[in-house]
Amino acid sequence: MKNEIFEDLFVLEMASNHQGSVERGLRIIEQFAKIARFNNVRTAIKLQFRDLENFVHKDFIGRDDIRYIKRVADTKLSKEDFATLVEAIRGSGCIPMSTPFDEKSVDLCVEFDLPIIKVASADNNDWTLLEKIAKTRRPVIVSTGGMSKKDLDDLVTFFEHRNVLLALNHCVAAYPHEDNEAELGQIDYLKNRYPNLTIGYSCHEYHDWTSSVQIALAKGAKTFERHIDIDDDGFKVATYSSLPHQIDTWFKAWKKAKEMIGNSGTERRIPIDREVAYLDSYVRGVYAKRDLEKNHLLTEDDVYLAIPLQKKQISSRELMLGKFGHRMIMDCKKDMPITIDQLNTPYSDNPDLLKSIHARGL
């Protein structure tokens, strides 16, 4: 399997925003899948799996004073409920994903045949969980929030040694974070340090749905993630969660940046016809300074350069003087354009120059 599985992939994180309701989860899937189809972007909708009976210590179950425990308990879904959501995601044309927070939940990812597994920033150095995930042999995306350089190197080495396909998401694990905390330069850092890995951006900013994704794409991010929610039923939306119209803006900003960046980053681009025509209008042509006779070898005293550049005329770009330069093969009168058919052709070993001249009318 190649890194292409991660490229141009948008991961929409539902988290616990289904609020423990399958019906609400289905509405989220329906609304965001519609936005994904409309924008024609490759989209995964991601759930979170926890085996609550073992994930939370038995002495703390039911504690409302610990926010995280209360949150996951209040939004609990059954295995059958998650199966319904996974099938709805598949049926919508999106890719089903999940973040498992414990070992039993990894088994659930396999049972549901999820093609990609996500590791949250909180677990990016939980080696027991990572070992379980690696044994699934499925591609893994890891958010790198809070990681030191050593943590990063250890993580990459861990998955490389197990031959597991890995992508790293730059992430600031603050919920939410300000624009000046985005640290998008870390995408450069991760790309340079791990050139064989796909690098992405998992974001929690709450003011911006355009510039950050465009900057991230321009810096080389290939996969992107945001939390999602809906606001049509009275539940409070977390500041770091995006509504459907905001994800629509996000997708469109990415597509505009992709359009402007183009597809020629690995090799020199081919100039477009309008560009060639425009530049040719500013290029000087070669004119005879005096009457020139057949067999004469051109020197600086024989020519001058001026606009316009005419059809078949050699230009300042192609003028060659001296011992191995141009020799006249027919006469040319003073102030007339010197054309390719009036000269011997030192272009035979330079196809680019021949192409340039042919483009002007030969």
N, C-alpha and C positions, 0 to 999 in steps of 0.2 A: 504493500500500500504506500502511496506517495503523499507528500505534503499537501497535494491539491485538495484533499478532503477538508482542509481548514481554510483555504483561500476564498476570499469574498464571501465569508460566512458570517451572518449576523445571528447572534444568540440573544434571544429575548427571554429574560429571567423572570418567571412568574413568582418564584420563591413561595411564600405562604400567602400571597395575595388572593388566592382562591378563598381565603378566610374559612377553610374547612368545609366549603360548599362545592360540590361537583358542578352544580348549575352555574355558579359564578365562574368557576374555572372554565367551563365550556364557553361562556360568553366572552371571556378574555381571549381564548383561543380563536373564536370566530372573528372577533373584531380585529385582532392583530394579524391573523392569517390573511384577511381581506386586504389589509394595508400592504402586506408582503407581496401578495399576488398582483395588486395594482401597480406596484413599483418594480415587479419582476426581479426581486432580489432573493438570493438563496438564504433561507431563514430557518433557524431552529428555535423551538419554544422549549424552555428548560424548566423542569420541576426540581423539587428538593425532596430527597428521601431520608427519613430517619426512622429507626426502629425504637420508638419512644420508650417501650418497656425496659430496654437495656441502655438506651442512649442517656436517659436521665436516671440517676441513682434513686433507688426505691424510697429512700428517706426524704427525697426532695420532690417527689411527684405530688402535684397539687399545690405547690408553693406559688402563690400569686405575687409574692414580694420580689421574686427573681424574674426580671422581665423576659429573658430569653426562654426560660422554662415555661412561663405562662403563655408566651407567644406560640411556641411549637405545640403545646398541649391544646390550646384553643383552636388551632387550625389543623388539627390532625385529620388525616383521611385514611381510609382503609386501603388495603392492597387492591380490592376490587374497584374502589373509586379511582385510584391511580391508573389502573388498567383502562378504565373508561376515558380518562384524560389522554393517555398515551395514544389510544386508537383515534381519538378525535384529532390529535395533532397530526398523526399520519394521514388521516382522511382529509385534512385541510390542505395538504401539499407541503407542510412544513416537516422539519426533521425533529423527532422527539429526542430530548436529552434530559439528563438529570445530574444533580450534584448529590452523591451519596455521602452522608456524614458518619457512617459507621459501616462495619464489615458486612452485616446482614443486608444493608441497603445496596451494597455492591452486587450481591447475589440477585437483588431485584432488578438492577440494571441489566444483568445478563438474561434473566428470565423474560424481561420485556424486549430483549434484543435491541437495546439502544446502541446506535452506531458510534457514539462519542460519549466519553465520560468527562465530567468537569470536576476539578478540584478547587475548592474555595481557598481564599487566602489564609483563613484560619487553620487549614489543614495541610498547607503546602510543605510542612516538615513533620507531619504525623506519619512516621515510617511504617507503622503497623497497617494503617489504612492504605498508604501508598503501595505497600507490598501486595495487598489484596487486589487493589485496582490493577496493578501491573500484570497480575496473573490472568486477568481477563483477556489480555492481548488486544484490547481495543484502544483506538487513538484517544489521547488524553490532552485536555487543555487545562493548564494550571494558571491561576491568578497569582501574581508575584507580590501582592501587598505585604509589606513588613519584612521582606526577605533581605538578609545580608548577602554580600558577595559569595561568602562560603556556602550559605544555604542554597543559593542559586546553582553554584557549581556542583554541589552534592546532589541536588535534585536532577540536574541534567545528566550527570554521570550515572545516577541510579537508573533512569529510564533508558539511557543508551545501552548500558550493560544488559538490560533485559529486552532490548530490541523492540521497544514500544514507541510508536510514533507520538511525538510530543510537540505541543505548541505552548508558548509562554505569553500570557497576557500581562502587559504593563498594567498595574492597578494601584491606585491609592485607596487603601481600605479605610476610608473615612466616609461616613454615611450621613449627610452628603459631604463633598469637599468643594472648596471654592475654586474658581477658575485659576487663580494664581498658585494653587496647590496641585495642578494637574500633572506637572513634571513630564510633559510629553517628550522632552529630550531623552528620557529613559528608553524610548523606543529605539533611538540611535544606539544607545549603550547595549541593549539586548541584542540588536542585530549584529553589532560589531563583535560582541563577545561570543555569540552563538550563531555563526553565519549559516549553519545548516538547519536551523530551526525556523518554523513559522512564528512570527511575532505578531501579537495582537494588542488590542486596547479594551480593557473593561473599565467603564467609567461610572462615576457616581456624582458628577457635577449636576447642578440643577438650574443653571442660568442659560445653558448653551446647548443647542442641538444642531449647530451648523459648523462653526469654526473648528471645534476640537476634532471632529471626525475627519474634516478636510485636512487638517494639519497631520493627524495620525496617519492618514492614507499617504500623504506626500512623504512622510518619513519612512514609509514602508510597512505599516501595519496591514495585515491581511485578514484578520478576523476581529470582530467588534461585538461588544456586549453591553446591554443596558437592562435595568429592571423595568418591568411594565406593570400597569394597573389600569383599571377603569374607574370612573367617578360618577356613574349613573344610578347608584343605589344607596348612597348615604355613607358608605365606608370612607374613612379618612385615607387619603393617598399620601404615602411617604414622600418626603421632599425629593428623594433620589429616584423615585419611580416616574416613568414616562407614560403619558396618555397616548391614545392612538394617533391624534393629530400631531403630537410631538415626534413620535416615531416616523410618521410620514415625512415630516420636515427633515429628520435625521437621514432617512433613506435618500431623499432628494438631494441633500447636501453632499452625501457621499457620491452619488451618481454624477453630479456636476463636477466635483473634484476629479473623479475618474476620467470624465470626458476631457477635462482641461489638461490633466497629466499625460493622457495618451498612452500608447502601448509600445513606445520605442525606447524604453529606458536601457535596454541591453545592447543596443547597437545604434549607429548614427542614422537618424531619420532620413527619409527620402523627401526632398522639398516638394511642396504641392505646386501644381501648375501655375496658380495665380501668383505665388511667390516668385517663381522663376521669371514669369512675364514682367512682374513689377521691377525686379532687380535688373533685368536686361534693359529696361527703359532708361536706367541710369549708367549703364556700362558704355564706355567709349569704344568707337570703332576705329579701325586702322585705315588711314587715307594716305594717298601718294602725295608726297611733298613736291615731287617733280615727275616728269615723264620717266617711266621705268621700262626697261627693255627686257625681253626674254633672256633667261640665263643669269640675270643680275642677282647677286646675293645681297639681301636687304641689310642695311645698316641704320643706325639712328638718324643719319642725315637724309634718309630716303622717305621717312614716314612722319606723320603726326597723328595725334589721337584726338577725337572729337565725337560728340553725340550729334545725331542719333546713330545707334548701331543698326545696320541694315541687314536684310536677309542675305545669307551666304557670306556676309562680310566677317573676316576674322576680327576678334575683339582684343582689347588690352590684356585680357586674361590669357589669350592664346598666342600672343606675339612672341616669337623667338628670334633673337638676333645673334649675330656672331657666326663662328665657324660651322656650327651645326644647326643654324637657323633656317630661315625661309629663303628659297631661291625661286625667282620668277620663272614660270613655264609659258607665260604669254605676256604681251605688253600691257601696261596700265598707264592711262593718262593722268596728268597732274590733277589733284583734288578729287579724284575718283576713289570710291571704296575699293580696297584690295580684298578680293573674295577668295574663298578656298580653292576654286577651280583655276585661279591664276597662279597658284603656288604649287611647288612640290609639297608633299605631306609628311612632315616629321611627326604626325599624329598616330602613325600606325601602331606604335607601342603604348599609346595613351588613349584607351577607349573612352575615358571620361570626357576628354576634350572633344573627341569626335562626336560623342553624344550631345555635348553642349552646342556644337555648331549645327548638327543635324536638327536640333530642336528649333533652330531659327530659320528653317525653311529649305534645307537640302533634301 
